[in-house]
Amino acid sequence: MRTIMINKNDSNQRLDKFILKRFKTMPKSLMHKYIRTKYIKLNGKKTTPEVFLNEGDVLTLYIKDEFFEETKKEYEFMKASKKLDIVYEDDNLMLLNKKPGVIVHQDKNYDTDCMVNRVQRYLFEKGEYNPEADKAFSPALVNRIDRNTGGIIIAAKNAMALRVLNEKVRTREIRKFYLCIIKGCPKKKCDTLKDYLTKDENKNTVRVSKNETKNSKEIITKYSVISYDKERDLSLIEVELLTGRTHQIRAHMAHIGHPLLGDEKYGDKALNRRYHQNHQLLCSYKLVFDFKTSADELNYLNEKDFSLNEIWFVNDNKINI
């Protein structure tokens, strides 16, 4: 027999979800059998898979020792770099300035040095994250930015923060603003673009169309021109994402004839060569917390905004390349 005390990060989730995350080698069918036959009890009583756990609950488990993982002395995230540019940090979250060229999550094509691993290493070394105590939760990123795009990303330190922030992103109560340099200057200095985007998973590209097509999703992109360099025929614009689709800004601006400078996928390659740019000049430079409904323990963030002091391609609201 073993017992598990439910901590803050493990609370507010279903028992079955917790068990499957905590004991990764346990078959789902066996987990249900253990609960049904009272080999897994909650606070000393028979329970059900869908019950939600609360902080301080005690699970009693009469299960095979093989399901209890041995303590790992080495963690994958310890292979990541220590480099972090912290814009803001409190007990619940971190805002980080991701540099172009750094990936947010590890995948099969890249090594372990990604932003989420850097965050986990930082919090582990700081004593705020213990993988052995938090079996069902690890610090996670709330938003994504393309590998060659820079700017602010949000990291949640605990399960409550991750749940609330994910919901606020979904309901667009965290506003995201970008700066970028585009070819030419739009006729309308301010506009809200509404079109449809279709993703090609195999090629990792997207296509924008005026009309809705099969598997397409609506995209809404709001932009305003900050300055125009007539001699170079380049504009610095601010973009607010009202939807968050893959490559949305890059593909949407290219669709209206004003691709981003440096964009090798959707841009003007001759223009990119002229200015020696091979990465899109795009930066997620500002976040605004604009809660319309309660954010629980994160209500203190409401109406706060955070922005980067320096963007590598901007100088006094003018193009700097």
N, C-alpha and C positions, 0 to 999 in steps of 0.2 A: 504493500500500500504506500502511495505517495500523495502529498497534498501540494496544491498550488494556490497561493494567495493572489487574487486579481488586483493588479495595480492600476494606476490612472490610465496608462496607455492601452491596457488590455480591456478596459471597461467600454460600455456603450457599443458592444458588438455581440452578435449571436454566439451562443455556445458552440454550435457546430463549426462556424467559421474560425473561432479561436482554436478549437481542437485540431482542425486540419492544418492551420498555420503553425501551431506549436509542435505537432507531431507529423512531420512531413512524409514519413514513410507509412503512416497508418492508412489503410484503405478506407474509403468512405463508408462502405457497407459494414465494415467492422466497427467503425466509430458509432454508427447508428445502433449496432447490436450492443455495444458496451453501454450506451445510454439507456436503451430499452431494458436491459437486464440488470441495471443498477450497478454496473462495474464503474460507472462514472456518476458521482453524485454531486449535487450543488448544495452547499451548506448542510450537508448530512442527510439530504432528502433526494428522492427520485426526481428527475428533471426531464426536460424535453429539449430537442435540438434547437428549436427556434427561440428559446428564452434568451433575453438580453442580460449580459453580465454587468454588475455594478462594482465599483471600487470597494475592496474589502471582502468581497465574496470569497469563499473557500471551496475549491474543487477537491474532491477525494477520488483517487483513481486506483482501481485494482486492475492494472493492465501490465502487459509484459515489459520487462526492463529494456528490451531491445528498442522500444519506441522512445526512450529517453536518450537524446543525443549527448554524446560526450562533449565536454567543454573544449572549444577550439582555442588553441594557443595562438594561431595566426589567422588574421582576417584579411579578406581580399582588399578591403578599403585601405589597409595600411600600405598598399603598393602605390596609392595615388599620391600626387604632389600635395605639399602643404600650402601651396599658393592659393590664397583667397583674398579677394578685394571686397571687404565687408562695407556695405553702404549703411546698414542698420541692423541691430540685433537686440532682442529681448528674450525673455524666458520661453516664448512660444515660437518665434520665427526668426529667420535671417533673410535680409535682402542682400543679394550678391551681384557684383558687376562681373558678368562672364565675358571673357575676352574672346574675340574671333579666333577660330581655330580649335577651341576647346569644346568637346562634346558634353552634353548634359547627362546622358545615360550611356552605359557600356553596351555595345552590341558586338556581333560576331566579327565585325570588320575592324574594331578598334581595341586598344589595350584598356587596362583598368583605370587609367588616369582620366576620369570623367568628373563632372561637377558633383554629382550625388555622392561619389566615393570620397571626394575631397571634404565634403560637408561631414560625412560620417566619421572620417578620420579626425577632423578638427574637434567634433563634439566628444568623440571617444577619448582623445588626449586631454580634453578639458574636463573630463569626468562627468559630462552630462548625458552620455549614451553608453549603456552597458548591454551589449548584445545577448549576454547570458541571462540578464534580468528581464529584458524586453524581447522575449522570443517571438511575439506576434506583431511587433512594430519596429520599424527602423526609420530614422529621419529620411524625409522624402522631398522631392521637388514638386511644386504646385503647377508651375508653368514651364513650357519648353521654348527654347530658341534654337534656330538652326545652327549647325556647327560654325559656319562662317559669318554669323550675325553676332554682334555683341550687345550687351545691355543687362538690365536688371532681371534676375530670376528670384523666385520666392522659395525658400526652404522651410518646411514645417518641422519643428523639433519634437512635437508630440502628436498623438493620435487625434486629440481634440482640435488642435490647430489645423491639421491636415484635413479633417472632415469639414470644418467651417470654411477654410480657404478654398477648397475644391468646390464647395457649393456656391461661394461668392463669385468665383470665376465663371461657373456655369450660368449663373443668373446675371452676369455682366455687372456685378456690383464692385468689381475691381477694374478700373479703367486703365487701359494700356496705351501709351503714347510712344511713337517712334519718330526719329529723325532720319532722313535719307537724302541722297543726292540723285536726281533724275535727269535724264536727257530732255532738253528743251524746257518749255514752260507751258503748262495747260492754259487753255483759253479762259477757263473759269479759275479764279485765284483760290476759291473755296468750293468744295463740292462733296456730296455724299454719293459714292458709287454703289450701285446695286446690280449684281449679276449672279451667275451660277458657276461653280467650280467642280470639275470632275478630276479625280485623281487616278493616275496610272501607277499602281503599286509596283509593277515590274520594273518600270523605268524611273520610279521616284520623281515623277514630274506631274504637273497639273495643267489643265486646260480651262480657260475661262470663256464662257459663252453668254450671249445676251438672253437666250431662252433656256428654260429648264429642260434638261435631258435625263436619260436614265442614269441613275446613281449620282446625279449632280446634287450639290448642296448650295444653298444661297450664301452669298458673301456680301458683306456690307463694309465698305472702307471709306472713312471720312478723311479728307486731306485739306491742307491750307498751305499756300506758298508763303514762305518766310522771306526769301530773297532770290533774285534772278541775276545770274552773271551773263550778260548779253554777249560779251566777247567770246566766252567759252560755250555759250548756249547750254548752260546747266542751271538747275534750280535746286535750292535747299527747301525741303517741305517737311511739315509735321503731319504725321498720320495717326489717327486713332482707329484702332481695330474694334469694330462693333460686332464682328464675328471673328473666330479664331481658327482659320483653316490652314492646312499645310501650304507654305509658300504664298500665302494670300497677298501680302503687300507686293511682293516681287512680280507675281503673275498678273495682279490686277492693274498695276501701273503700266506694265508692258502691254496689256490688253488695250489701253487707251492711247498707246503710242508714246509713252514716256517711261521706258525701262530704267531700272536703277543702274547707276554707274558701277562697274565692276562685276555685275551679275553675268556669270558665264553661262548660265542655264537659260535665262529668259531675256538677257540683255543684248546690247549692240557690241559685238566683239571688236569691231574696228575702233569704236569709241573707247572701249576698255584698254586696247593696246596703245592708243594715243596718249592716255593719261596713266599708263602703267599700273592699272588696277585689275587684279584678278579675283577679288572678293567683294561682294556687294557692300556698298557704303550704306549700311543700315544699322541703326542702334535703337534698342528699346530703352529710351532714356528717362522715362517717367512713369510712375504708378500713382494712381489716386484711389484711395479707399472711400467708396461712395455707397455705403450700406443703406439700403431701403428697408431692410428688415433686420431683426436682431442677429448679432454675430456672437451671441453668448459671451464667453469670456474674452472675446477679441473686440468688444464694442469700443474699447479705448482707441482703436485704430481709425474709427470713423472720421471722415473729413480730413485725414492726414494725407499728405502727398510727399513722395520721395523722388528725387531726380539726381542724375549724375552731374557733377560739377564740370567735367571735361569730356568732350566727345572728340575723338581723334581727327575727324574731318570737318569740324566746325570751329570757327573763331569769331566771336562777337556777332553771332547770327549770320555769318557769311561763310561761304565755301572755302575750306582750307585744305587744298590738295596740291 
